Amino acid sequence: MTYPRKTGSLVRWRGTATSVVSPAVVRIVFSIIAATCDALAILASAVITWFVYHYLAYPHAPAFQPIGTQGYLMAALFIVPNMMRREYMFPNYLTFRSHMRRTVVLWNVAFASTIMLAFLAKTSAEFSRGAMVFFYVGGLGSVLLMRLALVRIVADRSGNGSVAQKRIYLVGFEEEIQRFIDTYKPWDIGMRVVAASVLRGPDSLRDDLALAAASARVLRPEEVFILVPWSNQETIEASISAFLRVPAAIHLGPERVLDRFRDVHIERIGNISTLHLVRRPLSTLEVVTKRAFDIVIGSLALILLSPLLLLTGLAIRLDSKGPALFQQRRYGFNQVPFNIIKFRSMTTMDNGRTIQQATANDKRITRLGRILRRCNIDELPQLINVVRGDMSLVGPRPHAMAHDQHYMHNIALYARRHNVKPGITGWAQVNGYRGETDTEEKMRARVEHDLTYIDNWSLWFDIKIMLLTVFSQKAYTNAG
């Protein structure tokens, strides 16, 4: 663990000894190693899966053409785009969180390109389709496992300085520097603070910056972070001018409001430069993709589950008085009302301005209704809403309109849930946030998960949530 030592307006950080080899060189070597590991994983999978498939499917037949050629082609088509996307940069291996989605996408593109090139070259008939399927699964798994191993190694050694970290220099007001250290813990994300210059105020600004720039030239950091509130333009301009003479990259430190958004970036529109905080929830292409997915899967599910739906409806009519289906007004996309369709699981069918939420051991829930709610079967008629376009398979769960109107005034950004279509299941539900929300804290947690889904949507995310809805124990928590 590093600790500061203050000398005048300069704070020096002590820690592990600086490596004899330049950290930049070490990171370049690491990138080469990471790319090599991907190549070895792909080539090894090509050979191993071919032998395993041949042994299992054709143990007594003569050996057919191996897929080594495809392995080399696949490795090239996978690694080169990764290099162009700077995937093998050291900071990307500090966490495994984003590797899954990016790896799966590029792997699918590379695999499809390999098959297409083999078809155009008229060599696809020489290779076993079964072996290629084995290679697709085995290769993807091998690459992910290799990256996970590298992430574990980097994460374990980055914090104690045994892996070369990027040398950074901080300059700014003492409060901002301390907040930066406490909030972001730079040593955990591949950075090592070599020193920090504290700016005391406007009267001593010129002297403080002169000392800071001179110190930075001696310490030779790779990056300089100016930690000054963005409203203080005079200090920022002076700091930039002082450090432009230092051979290092310059960053304007993070403003507190930016911590709320994950995809912040500078965007130029003609001669206008803007700070892009939030994108549209879904682009036009993503809307079309999601809708097509909903129509195809929703229609198939309706057809395949029709016997279950008919039997459930009949059982409800026999179990208690009332209709099998229950409709209630809910807010949908852009707060446009629609009628949600559910199997009736209670003796009441409230649809007014005052609606009492279902609670644990609620006497209004019928005997059959308790089973339907616990198994999520009561939600299946919403497949009709999905096909009609009122809902999506995955999205924030729609609440009763009375509850929406209440929470809209009490929870910030609650209304953002309506920026996408509501779903039969959602990220909040598969994380255990379903059922009764008897406190605002529970609703806030649900809303946070819904907003996380909106800001990070992908088709793979939808598929993951659908699988978790069926197989994760958390998805059945608080089903009541």
C-alpha positions in Angstrom: 0.0 0.0 0.0 1.3 3.4 -0.9 1.2 6.4 1.4 1.8 10.2 0.9 4.6 12.4 2.2 3.9 16.1 2.0 6.7 18.6 1.3 5.4 22.1 0.8 2.8 22.0 -2.0 4.2 18.7 -3.4 2.9 15.4 -2.2 5.2 12.4 -3.0 3.9 8.8 -3.0 6.1 6.0 -1.7 5.5 2.4 -2.7 7.2 -0.4 -4.4 10.4 0.3 -6.1 10.3 1.5 -9.7 11.1 -1.3 -12.2 14.3 -1.1 -14.1 12.4 -1.8 -17.2 10.1 1.0 -18.5 6.4 0.4 -17.6 5.5 1.3 -21.1 7.8 -1.4 -22.5 6.3 -3.9 -20.1 2.8 -3.1 -21.2 3.8 -3.5 -24.8 5.2 -6.9 -24.0 2.1 -7.8 -22.1 0.0 -6.9 -25.2 2.1 -9.2 -27.3 1.7 -12.0 -24.7 -2.1 -11.5 -24.5 -2.4 -11.7 -28.3 -0.2 -14.8 -28.4 -2.3 -16.5 -25.7 -5.4 -16.0 -27.8 -3.6 -17.5 -30.8 -2.4 -20.5 -28.9 -5.9 -21.1 -27.4 -7.4 -21.0 -30.9 -4.9 -23.2 -32.6 -4.8 -25.7 -29.7 -8.6 -25.9 -29.8 -8.6 -26.5 -33.5 -6.3 -29.5 -33.2 -7.8 -30.9 -30.0 -11.5 -30.6 -31.0 -10.7 -32.3 -34.3 -9.1 -35.3 -32.6 -11.8 -35.5 -30.0 -14.6 -35.3 -32.6 -12.9 -37.8 -34.9 -12.4 -40.2 -32.0 -16.0 -40.0 -30.8 -17.8 -39.9 -34.1 -15.6 -42.0 -36.4 -13.3 -44.1 -34.2 -12.7 -46.7 -36.9 -12.7 -44.6 -40.0 -9.6 -43.2 -41.7 -8.7 -39.7 -40.6 -10.3 -36.9 -42.6 -8.9 -33.5 -43.3 -8.0 -31.7 -40.0 -9.1 -28.1 -39.4 -5.7 -26.7 -38.8 -6.0 -24.4 -41.9 -9.2 -23.0 -40.5 -7.5 -22.7 -37.1 -4.8 -20.4 -38.6 -7.4 -18.4 -40.5 -9.7 -18.1 -37.5 -6.8 -16.9 -35.3 -5.9 -14.2 -37.8 -9.5 -13.1 -38.3 -10.0 -12.9 -34.6 -6.7 -11.4 -33.4 -6.3 -8.7 -36.0 -9.6 -7.0 -35.3 -8.8 -7.3 -31.5 -5.6 -5.5 -32.1 -7.3 -2.8 -34.1 -9.8 -2.3 -31.3 -6.8 -2.1 -28.8 -8.3 -5.1 -27.0 -4.9 -6.3 -25.8 -4.1 -3.1 -23.9 -3.0 -3.7 -20.3 -6.0 -1.8 -18.7 -8.5 -4.1 -20.4 -7.2 -7.0 -18.3 -7.8 -5.4 -14.9 -11.4 -6.8 -15.0 -13.1 -9.7 -16.8 -16.5 -7.9 -16.9 -16.5 -6.6 -20.4 -14.5 -9.4 -22.0 -17.4 -11.8 -22.4 -19.6 -9.6 -24.7 -16.7 -8.3 -26.8 -15.1 -11.7 -27.2 -18.4 -13.5 -28.1 -19.2 -10.8 -30.8 -15.8 -10.9 -32.4 -15.6 -14.7 -32.2 -18.9 -15.0 -34.1 -17.8 -12.5 -36.8 -14.5 -14.4 -37.2 -16.2 -17.8 -37.4 -18.7 -16.6 -39.9 -16.0 -15.0 -42.0 -13.9 -18.2 -41.9 -16.9 -20.3 -43.2 -17.6 -17.8 -45.9 -14.0 -17.7 -47.1 -13.9 -21.5 -47.1 -17.1 -21.6 -49.2 -15.7 -19.0 -51.7 -12.4 -21.0 -51.9 -14.5 -24.2 -52.5 -12.7 -26.0 -49.6 -15.6 -26.2 -47.2 -16.7 -29.6 -48.4 -13.3 -31.1 -47.3 -14.0 -30.4 -43.6 -16.3 -32.0 -41.1 -19.2 -29.9 -40.1 -19.4 -31.6 -36.7 -15.7 -30.9 -36.1 -16.3 -27.2 -36.9 -19.2 -27.0 -34.4 -16.9 -28.6 -31.8 -14.2 -26.0 -32.7 -16.7 -23.1 -32.4 -17.6 -24.1 -28.9 -14.2 -25.3 -27.7 -12.3 -22.4 -29.2 -14.6 -19.7 -27.7 -14.4 -21.4 -24.3 -10.6 -21.7 -24.5 -10.2 -18.0 -25.4 -12.5 -16.9 -22.5 -10.7 -19.2 -20.1 -7.3 -17.9 -21.2 -8.4 -14.3 -20.8 -9.9 -15.0 -17.4 -6.6 -16.5 -16.3 -4.7 -13.4 -17.5 -7.2 -11.1 -15.7 -6.7 -13.0 -12.5 -2.9 -12.8 -12.8 -3.0 -9.0 -13.6 -5.6 -8.3 -10.8 -3.6 -10.2 -8.2 -0.3 -8.4 -9.0 -1.4 -5.0 -10.1 -2.3 -3.8 -6.6 1.0 -4.7 -5.0 3.1 -3.1 -7.9 4.6 -6.4 -9.2 3.0 -5.6 -12.6 4.2 -2.4 -14.3 1.6 0.3 -13.7 1.1 3.6 -15.6 2.9 6.4 -13.9 0.5 9.4 -13.3 1.0 12.8 -11.8 -1.8 14.7 -10.1 -2.2 18.5 -9.9 -5.1 20.3 -8.3 -6.8 21.4 -5.1 -6.2 19.3 -2.1 -9.8 18.3 -1.7 -10.1 17.2 -5.3 -6.9 15.2 -5.1 -8.0 13.4 -2.0 -11.4 12.7 -3.5 -9.8 11.3 -6.6 -7.6 9.0 -4.5 -10.4 7.8 -2.2 -13.0 7.3 -5.0 -11.0 5.7 -7.8 -8.1 4.0 -6.0 -5.9 4.3 -9.1 -3.5 1.6 -8.0 -6.4 -0.9 -8.6 -6.8 0.1 -12.2 -3.2 0.0 -13.4 -2.0 3.4 -12.3 0.7 4.5 -9.9 0.7 8.0 -8.5 4.3 9.3 -8.5 3.4 12.7 -7.0 0.7 15.3 -6.6 1.1 19.0 -6.6 -1.4 20.9 -4.4 -2.6 24.3 -5.7 -3.1 26.6 -2.8 -5.2 29.4 -4.4 -5.2 32.1 -7.1 -2.6 34.3 -5.3 0.1 31.5 -5.6 -1.2 29.8 -8.7 1.7 30.8 -11.0 4.4 29.7 -8.4 2.5 26.4 -7.6 2.2 25.5 -11.3 5.9 26.4 -12.0 6.9 24.0 -9.2 4.5 21.3 -10.4 5.7 21.4 -14.0 9.4 21.4 -12.8 8.7 18.4 -10.6 6.8 16.6 -13.4 9.8 17.0 -15.8 12.0 15.4 -13.2 9.7 12.5 -12.3 8.7 12.0 -16.0 5.1 10.6 -15.6 3.2 9.2 -18.5 -0.1 10.9 -17.7 -1.0 14.2 -15.9 -4.4 14.6 -14.3 -5.7 18.2 -13.6 -8.0 17.9 -10.7 -9.9 21.2 -10.6 -13.7 21.8 -10.7 -14.7 22.4 -14.3 -16.3 25.7 -13.3 -12.8 27.1 -12.4 -11.8 27.8 -16.0 -9.0 30.2 -15.2 -7.1 27.6 -13.1 -7.7 24.9 -15.7 -6.4 27.1 -18.5 -3.3 28.0 -16.5 -2.7 24.3 -15.5 -3.0 23.2 -19.1 -0.6 25.9 -20.3 2.0 24.9 -17.6 1.9 21.2 -18.4 1.9 21.5 -22.2 5.7 21.9 -21.8 5.9 18.5 -20.0 6.2 15.4 -22.3 3.1 13.6 -20.9 -0.5 13.1 -21.8 -2.8 15.5 -20.1 -6.3 14.7 -18.7 -8.9 17.0 -17.2 -9.9 15.0 -14.1 -13.4 13.5 -13.7 -16.2 15.8 -12.7 -18.6 14.3 -10.1 -21.5 14.3 -12.4 -19.7 12.0 -14.9 -19.6 9.2 -12.3 -23.3 8.6 -13.0 -22.6 7.7 -16.7 -20.6 4.9 -18.1 -20.2 5.9 -21.8 -19.1 9.5 -21.5 -17.1 10.7 -24.5 -16.3 13.8 -26.5 -18.4 14.1 -29.7 -17.8 16.5 -32.6 -20.8 17.5 -34.7 -19.5 19.7 -37.4 -17.5 22.4 -35.6 -19.4 21.8 -32.3 -17.7 19.8 -29.6 -20.0 18.3 -26.9 -19.6 16.0 -23.9 -21.8 13.1 -24.8 -23.4 11.8 -21.5 -26.2 9.5 -22.5 -27.0 7.9 -25.8 -30.4 7.0 -27.1 -31.7 4.0 -25.1 -31.6 2.0 -28.4 -30.5 2.9 -31.8 -32.7 2.3 -34.8 -30.9 -0.8 -35.7 -31.0 -2.1 -32.1 -34.8 -1.4 -32.0 -35.3 -3.4 -35.2 -33.1 -6.2 -33.9 -34.9 -6.4 -30.5 -38.3 -6.3 -32.2 -37.5 -9.0 -34.6 -36.1 -11.1 -31.8 -39.3 -10.5 -29.8 -41.6 -11.5 -32.7 -39.7 -14.7 -33.6 -39.2 -16.0 -30.0 -42.5 -14.7 -28.7 -44.5 -16.3 -31.5 -42.6 -19.6 -31.1 -43.2 -19.6 -27.4 -46.9 -19.0 -27.8 -47.2 -21.9 -30.2 -45.1 -24.3 -28.1 -46.7 -23.3 -24.8 -50.3 -23.2 -26.0 -51.2 -26.5 -24.3 -49.8 -25.2 -21.0 -51.7 -22.0 -21.5 -55.0 -23.7 -22.2 -54.6 -26.1 -19.2 -53.7 -23.3 -16.9 -56.7 -21.2 -17.9 -59.0 -24.2 -17.4 -57.5 -24.9 -13.9 -58.0 -21.3 -12.9 -61.7 -21.4 -13.8 -62.1 -24.6 -11.8 -60.1 -23.4 -8.8 -61.9 -20.1 -8.1 -64.7 -17.8 -9.4 -63.8 -15.3 -12.1 -62.1 -15.2 -15.5 -58.9 -17.0 -16.3 -57.2 -13.9 -17.7 -56.8 -10.5 -15.9 -56.0 -7.2 -17.6 -54.7 -4.1 -16.0 -53.6 -0.7 -17.3 -49.9 -0.1 -17.2 -47.5 2.5 -18.6 -45.4 1.2 -21.6 -42.8 2.8 -23.8 -42.7 6.6 -23.5 -45.4 6.3 -20.8 -48.1 5.3 -23.3 -50.7 3.2 -21.4 -51.6 -0.4 -22.5 -53.5 -3.3 -21.1 -51.2 -6.0 -19.7 -52.5 -9.6 -19.8 -51.9 -12.0 -16.9 -53.4 -15.2 -15.6 -55.6 -14.3 -12.7 -53.9 -15.4 -9.5 -55.9 -13.4 -6.9 -59.6 -13.2 -5.9 -59.6 -9.4 -6.7 -58.8 -7.6 -10.0 -57.9 -4.0 -8.9 -57.4 -1.6 -11.8 -58.1 1.8 -10.3 -56.2 4.7 -8.7 -55.5 2.8 -5.5 -54.0 -0.7 -5.9 -52.7 -2.7 -3.0 -49.5 -4.7 -3.8 -49.5 -8.4 -3.2 -47.6 -9.3 0.0 -46.2 -12.5 1.5 -49.0 -14.8 2.6 -51.6 -12.5 1.0 -55.1 -13.9 1.6 -56.2 -12.6 -1.8 -53.9 -15.0 -3.7 -55.7 -18.2 -4.6 -54.3 -21.7 -3.9 -53.5 -22.2 -7.6 -52.4 -18.6 -8.0 -49.6 -19.0 -5.4 -48.2 -21.9 -7.5 -48.5 -19.8 -10.7 -46.7 -16.8 -9.2 -44.0 -18.9 -7.7 -43.2 -20.6 -11.1 -43.7 -17.3 -13.1 -46.5 -19.0 -15.1 -48.9 -16.2 -14.4 -46.8 -13.9 -16.6 -47.0 -16.2 -19.7 -50.0 -14.5 -21.3 -47.9 -11.4 -21.7 -46.4 -13.2 -24.7 -49.5 -11.8 -26.5 -48.5 -8.3 -25.4 -45.0 -9.0 -26.8 -46.3 -10.1 -30.2 -48.7 -7.2 -30.3 -45.8 -4.8 -29.6 -46.9 -3.5 -26.2 -44.0 -5.2 -24.5 -40.7 -6.9 -25.0 -39.5 -10.3 -23.8 -36.9 -8.5 -21.6 -37.1 -5.0 -20.1 -38.1 -3.2 -16.9 -41.2 -4.8 -15.4 -44.3 -2.5 -15.8 -45.9 -1.4 -12.5 -49.5 -0.5 -11.8 -50.2 3.1 -13.0 -51.0 4.2 -9.4 -47.5 3.0 -8.3 -45.8 4.6 -11.2 -47.3 8.0 -10.4 -46.3 7.6 -6.7 -42.7 6.6 -7.3 -42.1 9.1 -10.2 -42.2 11.9 -7.6 -40.1 10.1 -5.0 -37.3 8.4 -6.9 -35.0 10.2 -9.2 -34.8 8.9 -12.8 -37.7 6.5 -12.1 -39.4 7.7 -15.3 -36.3 6.6 -17.4 -37.6 3.0 -17.1 -40.2 4.0 -19.7 -37.5 4.8 -22.3 -37.6 1.2 -23.5 -40.5 -1.2 -23.8 -41.4 -3.0 -20.5 -40.6 -6.7 -20.4 -42.0 -10.0 -19.1 -38.7 -10.4 -17.2 -35.8 -8.1 -16.5 -32.4 -7.6 -15.0 -33.9 -6.6 -11.6 -36.1 -9.7 -11.5 -33.2 -12.2 -12.1 -31.3 -10.5 -9.4 -34.0 -11.1 -6.8 -35.8 -7.7 -7.0 -39.3 -8.9 -7.7 -42.5 -9.2 -5.8 -43.5 -6.7 -3.1 -41.8 -3.4 -2.8 -42.9 -2.3 0.7 -40.1 0.2 1.1 -38.6 2.9 -1.2 -35.2 1.2 -0.7 -36.4 -1.9 -2.5 -37.9 0.1 -5.3 -34.7 2.1 -5.7 -32.7 -1.1 -6.0 -35.1 -2.3 -8.7 -34.9 1.0 -10.5 -31.1 0.9 -10.4 -31.0 -2.5 -12.0 -33.5 -1.4 -14.7 -31.4 1.6 -15.6 -28.3 -0.6 -15.7 -30.1 -2.7 -18.3 -31.1 0.3 -20.4 -27.6 1.7 -20.4 -26.0 -1.6 -21.3 -28.5 -3.3 -23.6 -27.3 -5.9 -26.1 -29.0 -8.9 -27.6 -26.7 -11.1 -25.7 -27.8 -9.4 -22.5 -31.4 -10.2 -23.3 -30.6 -13.8 -23.9 -28.6 -14.0 -20.7 -31.6 -12.6 -18.7 -34.0 -15.0 -20.4 -31.7 -18.0 -19.4 -31.4 -16.7 -15.8 -35.2 -16.3 -15.6 -35.5 -20.0 -16.1 -32.4 -21.4 -14.4 -31.4 -18.9 -11.7 -32.8 -19.3 -8.2 -32.8 -15.6 -7.7 -35.4 -15.2 -10.4 -37.9 -17.1 -8.1 -37.1 -15.1 -5.0 -40.1 -13.2 -3.4 -42.4 -14.8 -5.9 -45.1 -15.1 -3.2 
